[in-house]
Structure formats: structure tokens, C-alpha cells
């Protein structure tokens, strides 16, 4: 019987009946929110899960919680700051040095609509953290992912969002050096970059057995909105005047479902490159049609030429070549 999931499916739903024993997963941004629920689902299915991040106390609390609720003691932390490529390289190289295979990499961490800031290497923070940090992390982990691919397959999941609808990437001015900074434009560029990254990664490494997907998790109120004024939530229609969350939003267990599905679903074996939402592959739609239906991905976020150009530009920016 075919498995059927949708908007209200949870991460636990999509791993029900799946045995991930012996599989190794890394989930970024898993000290809270979507990340911790994604890690919990993977651990609950038996995976060895690593949740690297910047806050040791929060990470240890998340590990203790996951272990308590799943009974899986194979959950551990790591040190990783996606806004500092030296930290990214140290974590990735340290993992590769263990000789372990990596079967699942979920690039979940992110920041949204932040004031103008720069990363340790001077990149605009949203593009630098959401895209370039994960770009280097994935590139440096490719040797471990290749081992995972030889050991039953490997998948990379990049969290994008409907934020990709805001705009395409700007490869001529990724750091807002030629134009004034605008926080939502920066977010839109970063989320489009996440989708294009997965598309190009899949094209480059699928012959090695590594497949990649991008994901819109849905609208969820999490710590991602920490830099926003709560009044903005009302203006955007995310909450009403009484502060009640829009009924179209998901809870965190539901928000973690699509990334977990892309990382584990047997029905996706041999496939990749997709932008997914609500536990299914999204169709490409025009802006006009997107206003009429729920969901869909705009063509600019699935353009293979732009994806290839973004990869090359990213390599130039970080000073490394991958795949």
C-alpha cells in the first residue's frame, strides 16, 4: 500500500516503519524548533544523529530530551557556527577524519529577516549563513557522504522556503555592495540559493549515489523569527490582532515532516533535485498561478543554468572547489 502524507503529517508519521539503524545523520540548527523535531524523528527510527551548533547548553538539553523520548543513546553534539567558515571547516573535517560514513545531511539551520550584518568572513549574513555556510559544510562532508552512498545511499536536504518567491539570487551583488540592504530581499535571495544549491548538488553527485532535495517546511512560528518585531507578524497576516497564529501554519512536528520525508522516504530512492513541500514534489508554477493555488515553486528557483552559475560564484566567494 502506497504511503500518503500531506500538510498535517508529522516527522514521526513519515518515519513510521522505517529502520535507520546503522545510518548516520547530521542535522544543523537542531537545538530547538524544526531541527530538534527532525533529529528526534531520525533518532526514533534508530539513526545515529549528530546535532552541531553554537550553543553547547542548548544542544546538550536537546540531546537529553531526544534520548529520553526516543530511547536512542546515539545522539551527540558538535561545535559549528555557520557564520564562520573556519568553524564550518573544522567541524566537517573533524567528522571526515573519524572515517564514518554519512548517510543523511539536513541543512536545517537558518536566519531570517535580520538587520544588516556580516559573517566572520565579511559576507552578508543571510546569504553567508543560510547558503555559503551550508555550501562549505556540504562540500567538506562529501567524502563522508560518498562513503554513505556506498553503504546504502546518501541524501542531502536543504531547507528553502516560500521566501524564494521574493526574488531570484543576485550573483552580481550578493553582499549588497552596490545596492541598499533590504532584509526581505536578502532572505529571498538566500532561500532561492538554498533551492538552487540542492538542484546543482544533485546534478553533480547523483552518479556517486548522493541525492539532494530542497524543502519548504511550511509556515511555522519558531525562533527563526527572533529578529522580527511581533507587530510585523500581524502585518504579514501570520497572527491576528489577538496574537492567534494563522490556521494555515503548522506546528513544529508537522514542519519537520517534509525534510524528514526527503531524507528517508523509500519512494524517493533513485530520485533527487526536487523542491518539495507537504511531503510531495512541488510543481513549477507562475506567480499568477501561485496566487490561485496552495504551494508550488517558481521557475527561477529551479533554473539549472542559474544553479550552475551560483555554484561557481559560491566557490569563488569561499575560495574552494567542490564536486
N, C-alpha and C positions, 0 to 999 in steps of 0.2 A: 504493500500500500504506500502510495506516494506521501511524503511528508508535506504538510501545508502549514505555512506560517504567515503572519501578517503584522499589521501595525501594533497590535496589543500582545504579540508573542514576547516572551522574556528570554533572556540569555539561558536560563535553566531549561526552558522549553526546547531550545534548538540543540542542546547537547544531550537531551534525554536519550538513553540507549546507545550513546557513543562512548567508546572506551579510548581514552587518551593516555593510558598507562605507557610509560616509556617515552612519551613525547615531551619535548622541552619548549616552553613558550616564554617570550618576553613581552610584557605589556607596559608601555610608558604611561605616565600620568595615572598610576593606579593607587595612589594614596587615598583617593576619595572618588565620588561621582561614578561616571561610566566606567572608568578604568578599573576600580575595585570590583565592580559587579562583573565585568568581563573576566578579570582574573579569578574571581570566585567560581564562575561557571566552568572555566577551564580546569581549575583545581578540583572542582567537584566531579569532573569527568576523569580525573586521575592524572592530569598533566603535572609535570614539574614546572612551576611557574616562578619567574623572576620579575620583580616589580622595582625597577630602578627609579630614583628621583632625587630631589634636593633636600627633602625634609626627613631625616632619619627617624625622628619620633613618630611622625605621622605614618611613615612606611611600616615601622615595627608594629604600630597599632593595627594597621590594615592586615598585616601578616597574621597577627594573633587572631583577629576576627575571622579571616578566611580559614585558618586552620581549625578554629573552633566550630565553624558552621559546616565545614566540609569533611573534617577528619583527616585531611591530607596534610601531612607534615612537610611535604616537599614544596614549600613556598618560601622564598627568600627575597631579600632586598639587594639593592646595588646603588652605587653613587653615580648620578647622572644629572647634569644641567644642560638642557638642550640649547640654552642661550650662550653656551661657551663651548666652542668646538674642541678645545683641548680636553674638556671633561668628557665630551662625547667620544672622542678618540680613545681616551684612557679606559672608559667602560667597555667599549666594543672590543678593543684589543685585548683587554683582560679576559673577556669571555672567550674570544677565539683561542687564546693561549691555553684555556682549560682543555681544549680538544673535544669538547662536547658538540654534538650536532644541535642545530636549532631548527625546529620544525614549524614554529609559529612566531611571527613578529607582528605585534599590533602597535602601530604608531598612533596612540590614542591621545597623548598629551597635547595641550594647545593653550593659546591665549586668544582673547577676543576683544576687539574694540578698545584697545589700550591707548593711553596718551602716547605722544611721540617719544619713543625710547629706542636705544640701540643695544645690540648684543655685545658680548665681550670683544668680538672681532669687528664691531662697528656696523653691522647690518641693521636695517630697520627691524624692529623686534618681532613683529608678527610674521613677516616673511622669513626672517632669520631663525626664529624658534620653530614655528609650525612646519616650515618646509626645509630650510637648509640644515637645521639640527637633525631632523629625521633622515634627510638625504645622506648625510655623512654617517649617521648611525647605521643605516641600512647598507650603505656601501662597504663600510668596515666589517659588517657582520656577514657579508656574502660568503666567505669561506665556510663559516658555520652553517649557513643556510644551504650551501651545496652539500654538506655532509647530511643535513636533514633531508634534502631532496633524494639522496641516495638511500636513505633509510625510511622510505615510505612517502616521500613528498614533503615540500615546504611551501608555506604561504606567507605573504606579507599583506597586511591590511592597513591602509592609510585612511585616517578619518578626515573626510572633507565635510561639506555641509551645504545647505541651500544658500549659504553665503557665496557660493560660486556664482550665483545669479547676479550678484552685484556688478561684477566686471571680470574681464579677462586678465591674465598676467600682463605686466608691462616689463618686457625684457630690456628696454632701453633706459628705464629709470626705476629699477627695483627698490632703491633706497630713498626715493623721493628727494633726490638731489636737484632735480630740475623743476619740480612742482611742489606746491604746498602739501604738507601732510594732512590726510583726512583718514580718520580711524576706520571707517567702514570700507572705504576703498582699499585700505591696507589689508583688512580682513578678507575682503572679496578676492584680492589677488592671491593671498596665502591659501585660501580654500580651493581656488581654481588650481593653484600649483599642486596641492595635495592630490587632486584627481588626475592631473596630467602626469605627475610623478608615477603613480601606480600604473597608468597606461603604458608609459615608456619602459618602466622597470619590467613589466610583464613581457613586453616585446623583446627586451634584451636578454632575459634569463629563462624564458619558458623552455628553451631547448635543454636547459640543465635540470628541469623538473621543479623550478621555483615559479609559482604563480602569484600574481598580485591583484588586489582589488582596492577600490576606494569606496567609502561608505558615507552616506548621510544618516546619522543615527536617529534623527527626528528632533523635534523641539523639546528640550528638557531644561528645567531650571536647576543649574548646578553651580559650583564655584567658578565655572568658566566666565560667568557674568560679573565677577568681582570688581572689575574696573568701571562698571556702568552705574549711572545714577538710577536708583529704583524708579524715579519718575519716567525714565526712558522706557521702562517695561510697559507702562500704561500707554505711552505714545505709540509704541510699536504694536500694541494690542496683545502683548504676552500675558498681561494680567488686567483685571477690571479695576474699577475705582475702589473696590473693597480689598483689592490685593489677591483675589482668587485667580489661580492660574487658568489660562485658556484651556477648554476641554480637549482641544486638539493636541495638546502637549502630552508627552509620555512621562512615566516615572523612570527612575534610573535603571531598573531591571529590564524594562522594555527598551530603553535607549541603548542598552548594551547588546541587544539581541542580534542586530544585523552584522556588527563586527564579528561577533562570536560565530554567527552562521557562515560568514565568508571564510573564517579561519578553519572551520571544522566540517562543514556540510559535505557528506559523501556525494551528493548530487552535483557538486561543483568540481569533482575530480576531472582533471584534464582541461579545465576551463580557467579563464582569467582575463584581466584587463577591464573588467566591468566596473561601472559606478552602480552601487546598489543602495536600496532603501527598503524598509519594511520587509526585510528578508526575501527580496527578489531583485533581479536585474532591472534597472531603470531603463526606460526608453528615452531616446533623444527627442526633445520637443522644442518648438519655437517659443519665444517669450509670450506670444499671443496665446498659444495653446496651453502653456503652463498656467495661465491665469484661469483657465477653464477646468483644469483637472488637478488632482492632488498628486504632487510629485513630478518626477521627470528630471532629466539632466540637459542643460543647454549644450549645444554643439561645441562651443568654444572650450568646454572642459573635457571634451573627448576628441580633440583635434590632434591626430598623430604628428603632424608637422610642428605644431606648437609644442607638443610634448617632447619631441626630439630636440628642438631648439632650447627649451627650458633645461633639459638635462645638460646640454653643452654649456649653457650660461651658468648653471649651478656649479659645474666642475671648475669653470674659470673663477668663480667667486670664492670657492673654498680651497682652490689650489690642489685639487686631487682629481684623478680619473678613476671611474668605477665601471665594471661590467663592459 
